[in-house]
Amino acid sequence: MSDSLKGRRVVVAGASGFVGRWLCAALIAEGAEVVGLGRSVKDGAHQDGVSWKRCDLFSLLDCERGLEGADIVYYLVHSMMPSTRLTQATFEDMDLILADNMARAAAFVGAKRIIYLGGLIPTDQDQLSRHLSSRLEVEAALGAHGVPVTPVRAGLVLGPRGSSFDMLRLLVERLPGMVLPPWTRTPTQPIWIGDVVQVMVRVVAQNVALGESLDVGAPQVLRYRELIEEMAVALNAQPRIMDIPFGPKALSKLWVSLVTGTSRDLVAPLIDSLDHPMVARNRDVQLALGVPGVPVSQAMTRALADNEPPLPTVPRGARPEQVNTVRSVQRLPLPEDQNADWAAQEYTAWMPRGLWPFLKVVQEDDGISSFRVAGLGVELLRLRYSKSRSSPSRALLYVVGGLLAVKQPTKRGRLELRSALNDRTLLAAIHDFEPSLPWYLYLSTQALVHLAVMNVFGWHLKDVANGQVPSAQHPRNGE
């Protein structure tokens, strides 16, 4: 046990996942006070040494509450799967919002350090896949609000019930023969789950790599074809394997998804990353921490034996009520020397012009913006600017009424505009919005109109940035 972790409050975002449960067990063994965050855990439960908090990481307020009192934060989150009935967003933009929330919350509570489990990055970064580019962007976002970040970069993590490991296992188990496209000749350096967890614990326990990234991996480098062969040996299987000089990525994504039963939303970005050598550039820190790494063949055997150490049980809470909620995120240009609060005012001022002659916006007292049908006075949406929850880099407006919103809103429906990555990027996001229109009518009308409006607003911001049109900004009344 390390005295440097004993008694320290450590919060693990993504604690209910594959790596998260292993990490929680290792932190408990070091004497840390562990808090696990999850979207569907039983809030307030104390079980197997972990205090659990239900936390929607898309909510900055939830993040601040979840990180209360945190000394160290571990961030194990990747937004591959939709979390609402309709998601109008790329995984990159969702990952960016989640990381920005975590960085803001960590700074707010005075956390000393963030440890992020990211991905191995090839030496040649000119043409990274979307998946790997997003991992780098998350690293930058986590460090953009002043808390030092240590990205631990790993490739495929081998362990029982790990998603990538299970995909590989199912392919070998279910296919008597395989034709392997060119990407299977790409070098890779996976790592045993126990090794990556020990590195993540020891960088804190030994106080190393503060604000620096480090690569981790097994002692040897393999090609994906050899990884498949290692799995076959571990399973005592003998699939017929043949290399082919071609193979469309789309076809690979389809057959991996069909054979393994894994969602294409998860498979697609992972396959796209396999064009790049996923090899550790330098394992010096890993070795200095006393974690030489388990050989791949041994890791395969261990994972298949499923003799994992005692792991914390995740106390699942009642699932949130299934409602027709929407999340929509668009990345927009931000003119130089402007901020998110300016962009929010620009949006409400520009809307009547952008949708002339159909719409007008009435600014009322108490920070209310009323979006109405021009000439009729019918209120479509009613937004309330939250002064207490807004800042120059983040403007928050709650959906509080209007014909297009449900009569009794969830009270979490909101529009926010935020700057991220040190004010280089503007994100416009709708969270937990519940439309009043019948669902399929909403999908074919209001949802499409919203995307079109945001695209046109983005063109307007670009023109403002280039000096081609003047700002539509006017002072906000009320709050």
KOLTORRO-482701 format. One record per residue (C-alpha): x, y, z; residue in three letters; residue number from 1. Coordinates in pm, 1 decimal. Example, Ala and Ser with C-alpha at 12.3 -4.5 7.8 and 13.67 -1.06 7.14 Angstrom:
BEGIN
c1 c2 c3 code pos
1230.0 -450.0 780.0 ALA 1
1367.0 -106.0 714.0 SER 2
This chain:
BEGIN
c1 c2 c3 code pos
0.0 0.0 0.0 MET 1
122.1 348.6 -87.7 SER 2
97.6 629.1 168.6 ASP 3
62.9 880.5 -117.3 SER 4
-282.9 742.9 -204.5 LEU 5
-402.2 640.3 139.8 LYS 6
-705.0 842.9 243.0 GLY 7
-706.4 1060.5 -69.9 ARG 8
-1043.5 1118.1 -236.2 ARG 9
-1022.3 972.8 -586.5 VAL 10
-1311.4 1005.5 -832.7 VAL 11
-1337.2 763.6 -1125.0 VAL 12
-1551.8 875.9 -1419.2 ALA 13
-1653.8 559.5 -1602.4 GLY 14
-1613.3 345.2 -1289.5 ALA 15
-1884.3 99.4 -1391.6 SER 16
-1703.5 -2.2 -1710.7 GLY 17
-1447.8 -270.0 -1792.0 PHE 18
-1134.3 -73.1 -1698.1 VAL 19
-1315.7 125.7 -1430.3 GLY 20
-1395.4 -170.7 -1207.1 ARG 21
-1036.2 -299.3 -1223.2 TRP 22
-907.5 49.3 -1145.3 LEU 23
-1143.1 92.9 -848.9 CYS 24
-1024.6 -238.7 -702.8 ALA 25
-659.3 -133.0 -737.5 ALA 26
-724.4 208.9 -580.8 LEU 27
-909.1 52.8 -287.4 ILE 28
-609.3 -176.8 -231.4 ALA 29
-394.1 137.0 -208.1 GLU 30
-616.6 278.9 64.3 GLY 31
-779.4 553.8 -145.1 ALA 32
-1130.6 685.2 -78.2 GLU 33
-1292.5 589.9 -409.1 VAL 34
-1597.1 757.6 -562.5 VAL 35
-1741.1 602.1 -878.4 GLY 36
-1946.5 800.3 -1128.7 LEU 37
-2196.9 639.4 -1362.5 GLY 38
-2505.1 733.5 -1560.8 ARG 39
-2721.1 444.5 -1440.2 SER 40
-2580.5 356.0 -1096.8 VAL 41
-2772.5 371.8 -770.3 LYS 42
-2699.6 717.5 -638.1 ASP 43
-2555.4 723.9 -286.7 GLY 44
-2483.8 350.4 -270.0 ALA 45
-2172.9 235.0 -78.6 HIS 46
-2065.3 -107.8 -194.7 GLN 47
-1739.3 -305.0 -198.1 ASP 48
-1538.0 0.3 -95.2 GLY 49
-1678.7 237.7 -359.6 VAL 50
-1914.9 529.9 -301.2 SER 51
-2136.2 562.8 -608.5 TRP 52
-2281.2 879.8 -756.0 LYS 53
-2520.9 897.8 -1047.3 ARG 54
-2380.2 1153.4 -1285.2 CYS 55
-2479.8 1268.8 -1633.0 ASP 56
-2145.5 1384.0 -1769.0 LEU 57
-2321.8 1603.8 -2026.4 PHE 58
-2434.7 1817.6 -1731.3 SER 59
-2168.1 2048.8 -1589.4 LEU 60
-2369.9 2080.3 -1268.6 LEU 61
-2375.0 1700.5 -1228.3 ASP 62
-1999.5 1690.7 -1286.1 CYS 63
-1933.6 1954.9 -1021.7 GLU 64
-2144.0 1762.0 -770.9 ARG 65
-1982.9 1431.7 -865.6 GLY 66
-1628.5 1568.0 -821.7 LEU 67
-1698.9 1743.2 -492.2 GLU 68
-1395.2 1706.9 -267.1 GLY 69
-1192.0 1524.1 -532.4 ALA 70
-815.8 1525.6 -504.1 ASP 71
-746.9 1300.2 -806.1 ILE 72
-975.8 1239.7 -1104.6 VAL 73
-952.6 939.0 -1337.4 TYR 74
-1126.2 986.8 -1671.6 TYR 75
-1215.6 666.6 -1858.7 LEU 76
-1499.9 793.4 -2075.2 VAL 77
-1545.8 761.0 -2450.6 HIS 78
-1876.6 865.0 -2603.9 SER 79
-1930.1 596.5 -2867.4 MET 80
-2298.5 523.4 -2808.6 MET 81
-2599.5 759.7 -2824.2 PRO 82
-2750.3 850.5 -2485.6 SER 83
-3082.2 996.4 -2606.4 THR 84
-3348.8 877.2 -2848.2 ARG 85
-3221.4 1119.9 -3112.8 LEU 86
-2858.7 1226.4 -3124.9 THR 87
-2758.6 1483.0 -3385.9 GLN 88
-2387.4 1487.4 -3314.5 ALA 89
-2059.7 1322.5 -3403.0 THR 90
-1884.0 1121.3 -3134.5 PHE 91
-1596.4 1371.9 -3153.4 GLU 92
-1820.0 1663.2 -3054.2 ASP 93
-1983.9 1465.8 -2773.7 MET 94
-1644.4 1356.5 -2643.6 ASP 95
-1528.6 1717.7 -2650.4 LEU 96
-1824.2 1837.7 -2441.7 ILE 97
-1777.4 1556.6 -2189.7 LEU 98
-1405.9 1629.8 -2150.4 ALA 99
-1465.9 2003.8 -2125.9 ASP 100
-1724.8 1946.1 -1852.6 ASN 101
-1482.9 1727.4 -1660.0 MET 102
-1200.3 1981.5 -1690.5 ALA 103
-1423.2 2270.3 -1578.0 ARG 104
-1558.1 2067.6 -1285.8 ALA 105
-1210.5 1951.7 -1177.9 ALA 106
-1090.6 2312.0 -1172.9 ALA 107
-1405.4 2421.5 -985.9 PHE 108
-1354.5 2169.8 -702.7 VAL 109
-977.6 2223.8 -685.7 GLY 110
-865.5 1878.9 -800.9 ALA 111
-488.4 1835.1 -818.6 LYS 112
-463.8 1603.2 -1117.1 ARG 113
-652.7 1423.9 -1395.7 ILE 114
-543.6 1083.5 -1528.5 ILE 115
-689.3 1004.2 -1870.9 TYR 116
-687.3 664.4 -2042.1 LEU 117
-641.8 752.8 -2408.3 GLY 118
-515.2 579.0 -2718.8 GLY 119
-170.5 519.6 -2865.9 LEU 120
-89.5 791.2 -3119.1 ILE 121
119.1 713.0 -3430.4 PRO 122
432.5 917.2 -3497.4 THR 123
280.8 1044.0 -3822.0 ASP 124
-16.1 1254.5 -3710.2 GLN 125
-98.1 1410.9 -4047.3 ASP 126
-382.9 1173.4 -4133.6 GLN 127
-510.5 1033.2 -3807.1 LEU 128
-844.9 855.0 -3798.3 SER 129
-1136.8 1041.7 -3646.7 ARG 130
-1113.9 815.1 -3342.4 HIS 131
-747.6 892.3 -3271.8 LEU 132
-785.3 1263.1 -3350.5 SER 133
-1065.3 1275.7 -3096.7 SER 134
-845.6 1111.9 -2832.4 ARG 135
-585.4 1386.7 -2879.5 LEU 136
-854.8 1652.7 -2865.9 GLU 137
-985.4 1510.3 -2539.1 VAL 138
-634.8 1529.6 -2392.2 GLU 139
-618.8 1897.6 -2485.8 ALA 140
-968.6 1969.9 -2353.1 ALA 141
-898.3 1804.3 -2017.5 LEU 142
-594.8 2026.8 -1970.4 GLY 143
-755.5 2350.6 -2089.6 ALA 144
-879.9 2470.9 -1748.7 HIS 145
-562.4 2454.6 -1544.2 GLY 146
-563.4 2107.5 -1384.6 VAL 147
-254.2 1902.9 -1484.4 PRO 148
-339.2 1601.6 -1700.0 VAL 149
-150.5 1275.4 -1745.9 THR 150
-271.6 1090.9 -2055.9 PRO 151
-192.7 719.4 -2032.9 VAL 152
-198.5 605.9 -2395.7 ARG 153
-283.7 242.6 -2458.4 ALA 154
-383.2 25.8 -2751.7 GLY 155
-613.3 -275.2 -2731.6 LEU 156
-668.3 -370.6 -2366.1 VAL 157
-678.3 -747.3 -2311.4 LEU 158
-902.2 -869.2 -2033.0 GLY 159
-1220.3 -1063.3 -1959.2 PRO 160
-1533.0 -882.2 -2083.3 ARG 161
-1336.6 -603.6 -2246.4 GLY 162
-1524.0 -490.9 -2558.7 SER 163
-1226.1 -504.2 -2797.8 SER 164
-1101.7 -833.7 -2654.7 PHE 165
-1450.4 -986.5 -2682.8 ASP 166
-1481.1 -875.1 -3045.8 MET 167
-1153.1 -1050.7 -3126.3 LEU 168
-1256.8 -1362.9 -2933.8 ARG 169
-1596.4 -1385.4 -3103.6 LEU 170
-1444.1 -1348.5 -3450.0 LEU 171
-1212.9 -1644.3 -3389.4 VAL 172
-1478.1 -1853.4 -3212.4 GLU 173
-1751.3 -1804.5 -3472.0 ARG 174
-1563.3 -1805.6 -3801.6 LEU 175
-1417.0 -2133.6 -3933.4 PRO 176
-1223.2 -1931.3 -4188.9 GLY 177
-1115.4 -1571.0 -4236.5 MET 178
-992.4 -1363.0 -4527.3 VAL 179
-781.5 -1085.0 -4386.3 LEU 180
-768.7 -741.6 -4555.7 PRO 181
-457.6 -517.5 -4554.9 PRO 182
-532.0 -351.9 -4219.9 TRP 183
-464.2 -682.8 -4043.4 THR 184
-96.0 -642.8 -4131.6 ARG 185
-72.4 -321.7 -3927.4 THR 186
153.7 -340.2 -3617.4 PRO 187
-16.5 -324.7 -3278.8 THR 188
94.6 -341.1 -2916.6 GLN 189
-189.9 -443.8 -2684.2 PRO 190
-166.8 -453.0 -2305.4 ILE 191
-300.6 -669.0 -2023.1 TRP 192
-573.8 -494.9 -1819.7 ILE 193
-385.0 -544.4 -1492.7 GLY 194
-76.6 -373.0 -1635.2 ASP 195
-251.2 -59.9 -1759.7 VAL 196
-434.0 -26.4 -1427.1 VAL 197
-110.6 -57.3 -1230.1 GLN 198
50.3 214.4 -1441.6 VAL 199
-247.4 445.1 -1382.4 MET 200
-226.9 388.7 -1007.1 VAL 201
149.9 418.3 -978.4 ARG 202
183.4 745.8 -1172.0 VAL 203
-13.1 899.5 -885.4 VAL 204
136.3 692.2 -603.0 ALA 205
489.8 775.8 -720.2 GLN 206
399.9 1127.9 -837.4 ASN 207
546.2 1099.7 -1187.7 VAL 208
447.5 1217.4 -1536.8 ALA 209
257.1 1519.3 -1403.1 LEU 210
126.5 1701.6 -1708.5 GLY 211
302.9 1457.7 -1943.5 GLU 212
173.0 1173.2 -2159.5 SER 213
311.7 820.6 -2149.6 LEU 214
268.7 517.9 -2375.1 ASP 215
206.5 168.5 -2240.3 VAL 216
201.8 -175.3 -2399.2 GLY 217
304.3 -538.4 -2381.3 ALA 218
673.3 -628.0 -2421.7 PRO 219
627.1 -726.3 -2788.6 GLN 220
475.2 -577.6 -3104.3 VAL 221
246.3 -792.5 -3318.7 LEU 222
43.4 -748.4 -3632.0 ARG 223
-332.8 -786.2 -3608.2 TYR 224
-302.9 -1109.4 -3806.6 ARG 225
-63.9 -1244.6 -3542.4 GLU 226
-301.8 -1126.9 -3270.5 LEU 227
-577.3 -1332.7 -3433.5 ILE 228
-342.2 -1631.4 -3446.0 GLU 229
-256.6 -1588.5 -3076.0 GLU 230
-628.2 -1587.6 -2995.8 MET 231
-677.0 -1902.9 -3201.6 ALA 232
-400.7 -2077.6 -3007.7 VAL 233
-549.1 -1966.8 -2675.2 ALA 234
-892.7 -2095.5 -2782.5 LEU 235
-747.5 -2415.9 -2927.9 ASN 236
-915.8 -2323.4 -3255.1 ALA 237
-784.7 -2374.2 -3606.9 GLN 238
-955.0 -2126.5 -3840.8 PRO 239
-839.5 -2117.3 -4201.9 ARG 240
-673.2 -1780.6 -4257.7 ILE 241
-594.4 -1620.1 -4591.5 MET 242
-452.0 -1275.0 -4665.9 ASP 243
-608.7 -1069.3 -4944.4 ILE 244
-461.0 -752.0 -5100.6 PRO 245
-784.9 -555.2 -5078.6 PHE 246
-1089.3 -515.5 -4856.7 GLY 247
-1317.0 -213.2 -4828.3 PRO 248
-1336.0 -72.3 -4476.9 LYS 249
-1715.5 -58.3 -4499.4 ALA 250
-1724.9 -434.8 -4556.7 LEU 251
-1491.7 -499.1 -4261.7 SER 252
-1711.8 -289.1 -4034.8 LYS 253
-2021.1 -474.3 -4148.5 LEU 254
-1890.9 -826.6 -4102.0 TRP 255
-1722.8 -752.6 -3766.6 VAL 256
-2049.6 -603.2 -3644.0 SER 257
-2260.5 -892.7 -3772.8 LEU 258
-2031.7 -1171.5 -3651.8 VAL 259
-1971.2 -1028.7 -3304.1 THR 260
-2312.4 -867.4 -3249.2 GLY 261
-2142.4 -536.8 -3168.2 THR 262
-2301.7 -206.6 -3263.8 SER 263
-2156.7 -46.6 -3576.4 ARG 264
-2138.2 279.7 -3377.4 ASP 265
-1866.4 110.6 -3170.4 LEU 266
-1703.0 -94.6 -3445.0 VAL 267
-1667.2 177.8 -3710.7 ALA 268
-1427.0 418.4 -3534.9 PRO 269
-1216.2 129.6 -3405.4 LEU 270
-1173.8 -21.9 -3752.5 ILE 271
-1090.7 320.9 -3894.5 ASP 272
-801.0 345.3 -3646.9 SER 273
-644.1 19.8 -3761.6 LEU 274
-472.5 184.4 -4057.4 ASP 275
-223.8 332.0 -3810.9 HIS 276
51.5 143.9 -3627.2 PRO 277
-72.0 130.3 -3266.1 MET 278
270.8 95.7 -3107.3 VAL 279
414.0 251.7 -2792.8 ALA 280
679.4 506.6 -2882.6 ARG 281
856.8 490.4 -2548.6 ASN 282
779.9 259.5 -2254.2 ARG 283
1045.9 409.4 -2025.9 ASP 284
797.4 545.0 -1769.9 VAL 285
604.6 217.3 -1767.1 GLN 286
926.9 25.8 -1698.5 LEU 287
1042.7 277.1 -1437.5 ALA 288
712.7 225.0 -1255.1 LEU 289
793.6 -146.0 -1227.9 GLY 290
534.9 -267.7 -1479.2 VAL 291
729.1 -453.3 -1753.0 PRO 292
409.1 -593.0 -1901.5 GLY 293
262.2 -939.2 -1943.6 VAL 294
337.1 -1108.7 -2281.3 PRO 295
39.1 -1116.3 -2516.7 VAL 296
3.3 -1496.1 -2514.7 SER 297
-7.2 -1498.0 -2135.3 GLN 298
-257.9 -1210.6 -2133.5 ALA 299
-482.9 -1402.2 -2373.4 MET 300
-474.3 -1710.6 -2151.2 THR 301
-549.9 -1508.4 -1839.6 ARG 302
-837.6 -1325.1 -2003.1 ALA 303
-997.4 -1645.5 -2131.3 LEU 304
-955.8 -1816.0 -1792.8 ALA 305
-1160.5 -1527.0 -1649.6 ASP 306
-989.9 -1555.7 -1310.7 ASN 307
-1019.1 -1186.2 -1241.1 GLU 308
-953.4 -1049.9 -892.1 PRO 309
-1250.4 -949.2 -674.1 PRO 310
-1397.7 -642.2 -843.9 LEU 311
-1649.1 -394.7 -703.8 PRO 312
-2010.4 -475.8 -783.6 THR 313
-2189.3 -194.5 -962.1 VAL 314
-2518.7 -114.1 -785.4 PRO 315
-2748.0 -45.2 -1079.2 ARG 316
-3016.7 211.9 -1019.1 GLY 317
-3357.5 242.9 -1177.0 ALA 318
-3325.4 333.9 -1541.8 ARG 319
-3426.4 690.8 -1623.8 PRO 320
-3778.8 719.9 -1758.5 GLU 321
-3779.0 661.3 -2132.6 GLN 322
-3887.2 985.0 -2295.6 VAL 323
-3838.9 1131.4 -2641.4 ASN 324
-3530.3 1333.4 -2558.9 THR 325
-3293.1 1495.3 -2805.4 VAL 326
-2925.1 1584.1 -2798.3 ARG 327
-2788.6 1795.9 -3080.9 SER 328
-2432.8 1929.0 -3099.2 VAL 329
-2281.2 2144.3 -3373.8 GLN 330
-1926.8 2275.4 -3396.9 ARG 331
-1927.1 2635.3 -3516.9 LEU 332
-1661.6 2896.9 -3599.2 PRO 333
-1590.6 3150.9 -3325.3 LEU 334
-1468.8 3494.4 -3437.2 PRO 335
-1136.4 3597.2 -3289.1 GLU 336
-1156.2 3786.8 -2958.1 ASP 337
-1516.9 3673.9 -2902.4 GLN 338
-1655.6 3425.6 -2652.1 ASN 339
-1948.5 3191.3 -2599.5 ALA 340
-2161.4 3448.1 -2419.6 ASP 341
-2121.8 3684.1 -2715.5 TRP 342
-2220.8 3397.3 -2947.4 ALA 343
-2540.1 3333.6 -2748.2 ALA 344
-2641.2 3698.0 -2779.4 GLN 345
-2549.0 3689.4 -3147.1 GLU 346
-2772.1 3385.8 -3196.7 TYR 347
-3084.5 3544.3 -3047.1 THR 348
-3021.3 3867.5 -3237.8 ALA 349
-2949.8 3690.6 -3567.3 TRP 350
-3245.0 3446.8 -3555.8 MET 351
-3515.0 3695.4 -3672.2 PRO 352
-3289.6 3795.0 -3964.3 ARG 353
-3188.1 3440.2 -4050.7 GLY 354
-3549.9 3321.9 -4048.6 LEU 355
-3713.3 3640.8 -4179.7 TRP 356
-4006.1 3682.3 -4236.0 PRO 357
-4121.3 3382.3 -4032.0 PHE 358
-3976.2 3446.2 -3687.0 LEU 359
-3923.2 3721.9 -3436.4 LYS 360
-3746.4 3714.4 -3100.7 VAL 361
-3881.4 3915.8 -2809.0 VAL 362
-3642.9 3989.8 -2522.9 GLN 363
-3835.2 4003.3 -2195.6 GLU 364
-3734.2 4074.6 -1837.8 ASP 365
-3555.6 3810.8 -1628.1 ASP 366
-3342.3 3697.3 -1920.9 GLY 367
-3631.0 3547.0 -2121.2 ILE 368
-3601.2 3511.8 -2499.3 SER 369
-3937.7 3437.2 -2661.8 SER 370
-3922.7 3291.0 -3015.0 PHE 371
-4252.5 3368.7 -3190.5 ARG 372
-4416.9 3331.7 -3528.8 VAL 373
-4396.1 3675.6 -3690.2 ALA 374
-4734.9 3845.0 -3726.0 GLY 375
-4923.2 3584.5 -3522.0 LEU 376
-4761.4 3609.6 -3179.1 GLY 377
-4760.1 3230.5 -3136.1 VAL 378
-4474.1 3142.3 -2902.9 GLU 379
-4269.9 2850.0 -3037.2 LEU 380
-3997.4 2833.8 -2773.2 LEU 381
-3924.8 3017.3 -2452.0 ARG 382
-3565.1 3023.2 -2326.1 LEU 383
-3438.0 3159.8 -1994.7 ARG 384
-3078.7 3275.7 -1971.0 TYR 385
-2919.2 3144.2 -1651.0 SER 386
-2690.6 3413.1 -1519.8 LYS 387
-2575.4 3203.8 -1222.5 SER 388
-2470.1 2907.9 -1440.8 ARG 389
-2322.7 3105.9 -1730.2 SER 390
-1977.4 3253.5 -1783.0 SER 391
-1795.1 3423.6 -2070.9 PRO 392
-1693.0 3080.0 -2200.7 SER 393
-2032.9 2915.6 -2153.8 ARG 394
-2382.8 3058.5 -2198.5 ALA 395
-2668.1 2844.7 -2066.0 LEU 396
-3033.6 2890.3 -2158.9 LEU 397
-3304.3 2663.9 -2018.7 TYR 398
-3606.3 2563.6 -2227.2 VAL 399
-3897.4 2681.4 -2011.2 VAL 400
-4194.6 2675.8 -2248.8 GLY 401
-4334.9 2729.9 -2593.9 GLY 402
-4556.1 2539.5 -2835.2 LEU 403
-4270.4 2315.1 -2954.0 LEU 404
-4166.0 2199.6 -2604.8 ALA 405
-4358.1 1960.6 -2379.4 VAL 406
-4608.0 2126.9 -2149.2 LYS 407
-4433.0 1996.9 -1837.9 GLN 408
-4064.2 2001.0 -1930.4 PRO 409
-3811.2 1770.4 -1771.8 THR 410
-3641.6 2085.9 -1633.5 LYS 411
-3317.2 1964.0 -1788.0 ARG 412
-3389.1 2073.4 -2145.1 GLY 413
-3133.6 2339.6 -2231.1 ARG 414
-2939.0 2517.4 -2500.5 LEU 415
-2577.6 2599.6 -2435.4 GLU 416
-2303.9 2766.5 -2632.6 LEU 417
-1954.4 2706.7 -2504.3 ARG 418
-1601.8 2773.0 -2614.9 SER 419
-1357.8 2485.6 -2578.0 ALA 420
-990.9 2410.1 -2641.8 LEU 421
-877.0 2746.6 -2504.8 ASN 422
-1149.5 2936.1 -2692.4 ASP 423
-1048.2 2796.4 -3031.5 ARG 424
-1376.5 2609.0 -3083.9 THR 425
-1743.4 2695.8 -3033.1 LEU 426
-1997.7 2423.6 -2957.4 LEU 427
-2372.2 2482.8 -2976.0 ALA 428
-2561.3 2206.8 -2798.2 ALA 429
-2917.4 2115.1 -2709.9 ILE 430
-2940.5 1866.9 -2421.4 HIS 431
-3238.1 1665.5 -2296.7 ASP 432
-3487.1 1859.5 -2507.5 PHE 433
-3831.2 1697.6 -2517.0 GLU 434
-4035.9 1805.1 -2819.3 PRO 435
-4413.7 1831.9 -2801.3 SER 436
-4466.2 1722.3 -3163.1 LEU 437
-4539.3 1354.0 -3229.1 PRO 438
-4199.2 1185.3 -3256.0 TRP 439
-4194.0 1097.2 -3625.0 TYR 440
-4342.6 1434.1 -3719.0 LEU 441
-4067.9 1598.7 -3512.8 TYR 442
-3798.2 1397.2 -3692.0 LEU 443
-3920.6 1506.6 -4034.7 SER 444
-3976.4 1874.0 -3946.9 THR 445
-3836.7 2047.3 -3638.1 GLN 446
-3525.7 1829.2 -3609.5 ALA 447
-3426.4 1902.2 -3969.1 LEU 448
-3504.7 2273.1 -3934.4 VAL 449
-3280.0 2295.0 -3628.0 HIS 450
-2984.4 2146.6 -3817.2 LEU 451
-3042.9 2380.5 -4110.1 ALA 452
-3065.6 2685.4 -3882.4 VAL 453
-2741.8 2593.3 -3703.3 MET 454
-2563.2 2544.7 -4035.8 ASN 455
-2675.8 2886.2 -4158.3 VAL 456
-2581.1 3044.1 -3824.0 PHE 457
-2237.0 2888.6 -3863.6 GLY 458
-2203.4 3053.5 -4206.1 TRP 459
-2304.2 3382.8 -4046.5 HIS 460
-2036.3 3349.1 -3776.7 LEU 461
-1777.8 3271.9 -4043.0 LYS 462
-1879.8 3584.0 -4236.8 ASP 463
-1856.1 3791.0 -3916.9 VAL 464
-1509.7 3648.1 -3849.6 ALA 465
-1400.3 3739.2 -4203.4 ASN 466
-1543.0 4090.1 -4177.4 GLY 467
-1794.1 4026.9 -4454.9 GLN 468
-2103.5 4107.5 -4245.1 VAL 469
-2147.8 4305.8 -3922.5 PRO 470
-2239.0 4146.7 -3592.2 SER 471
-2610.3 4128.5 -3512.7 ALA 472
-2535.1 4154.3 -3141.9 GLN 473
-2740.1 4368.7 -2913.6 HIS 474
-2736.1 4398.5 -2535.5 PRO 475
-2936.5 4134.5 -2346.1 ARG 476
-3223.6 4272.2 -2140.0 ASN 477
-3299.7 4158.8 -1788.5 GLY 478
-3086.3 3899.7 -1618.4 GLU 479
